[in-house]
C-alpha cells in the first residue's frame, strides 16, 4: 500500500472541490461484487490510473476508512456512513467485497482517503487521523457522514 500512496499521495488526484453534481448522481452509484479486495471492480476499467490506485489502497484500508467521515454530501445523498463507503459498500464475511463507484466522480472522497491512509502509514492513530480530517474539512464542505468516533 505504501507504493500505491507514494504514487498518488504527493499530488492531487482530483481537485477537492470537484464534487459538483453530487446530488444528481449519488443515488445512481454503481456497485460491483468481487472475490476479494485484491480484485478491483470492472467499473474502474478506463478510469485514470490515480483513481485505480486510490481504490486499490482503499480496498486494503477499510479498517481505517470506516472511522473517517466523508464531507462531499454522500451521507445525505447516498446514505454513506463513512469515507469507506465511497469506495467499498461492504466487506463480506467470506472476504468478498462490494465496491461502490461513487469515489470515481468525487475529488473530496479521493483526497480524504489518500490523506487518511497516508497519515496511518506515517504512524498517526485513528483518533489523530479523524481529528485532522474533521478539522480540515469542517468549513466549506458538505455535512459529514454520521461516522462513529474510533475506539
N, C-alpha and C positions, 0 to 999 in steps of 0.2 A: 504494500500500500504506500510506502514511503516514496517509491519511484513514481507512482501514479500522481501523487500530490506535488512532487517536485516538478513534474512536467507541467502542471497547470496552476500550482499554488502561487507562483511568482507573478502571474499575470492575470488580468481579469478574464474570466471565461466569457461572460456576457455582462454588459453594464448592469449594475444592481438596480437601476431604475427601469430596466427593460421588463416591465410586467404589465404594460398596457394591454387592455383586452382580457384581463383575467376573468372578469365576471362572465364574459361571453363563452369562454372555452372551458372553464373549470369543471362544469358539470358533465362535459363530454370527454373526460380523461379516458385514455385507452389503458387497459390493464392486460397483462400477459403473464401466465404462469410458466416458470422454467424449473428444471430439476433441482437447481441449487443457485446460490449467489454467484457461483463461478460461470454460470451460463447466462449471458446477457440476453435481454428480450430482442426480438426481431424489429420492434419499432425503433431501435437505435440504428438500424441499417440506414445509411445515408445521412446520419447526423454528424456534426463536427466531431473530430477526434477528442477534443477537450470535453465535450458533453459525455461522450462514451467513457472517458476516464473518470469523470465525476460519478457516473452511475456505477462503474466498477468499484470505486472506492466506497461509495455509499452502501452498496450491497454487502460489503465486508465490515461496515461500521454501524450497523443497525443498533448495536448496544450503546453507541454514543448518541446517534441522531434521534433516537426515540425520546431522549431527555431534552432536546433542543427545540424550541418553538420556531415556527416559520412566521415571517412578517410580510407575506405577499398578499394575504387576504384569503388564503386557501382554507383556513379554518371555517370561515363563514360560507364561502362559495363552493367548496368541495368536501367539507366535513373532515378535513385532515386534523389530526391531533398532535402532530409534531412535524419537524422537517423531514424525518424519515419517510413519512407518507407521500412526500413529493416525488420520491423515487421508488419506494417499496411500500406496498399496501400492507403486506404481512409476510412473515416467515412462518411456514407451517412446521408442525412437529416432525415431519419426515424430512425437513431440510429444504423442501421446495419453496420457491419464492414467487409471490405475486407482485410483479413490478407495476409501476404507475408512470405514465409518460408526462405527467404534469411538469416535472423538472426540465423537460426538453424545451419548454417555452418560457422559462422564468429565470431571469438573472438573479433575483433575490434568493430563490431556492438554491441555486447553484453556489452562490457566494457563501451563504450560511453553512452549507455542507462542507465546502472546502475549508473555510475558516475553522469550523469545529473540529474536523478531522486533523488538521494541521496543528491546532492547539493541543490536542490529545497526544500527537506524536512528539510535541515539544515538552510533554510531561505535565500539562495542566490537568487538574482534576475536573470531573464532570461539573461540579458546582462552579469552579472558576470559568469554565467554558460557557456555561449557562449565563452567568453574570455578565460576561463580556459581550455575548450576543445580545442579551436584553438591553444593555447599555448602548451598544452600537446602533441598534435598530428601533429604539423606543420613540424617536422623533422622525417624522417624515415618511413613515411606512404604515401599512395597514395594521389593524389589531392583530396581536399574536394568536397563534393556535392555543388552545387550552391544554397546555403541556404540563404535567406534574413536575415538581422540582426533583432533581436527582436525590437519591437516598444517600 
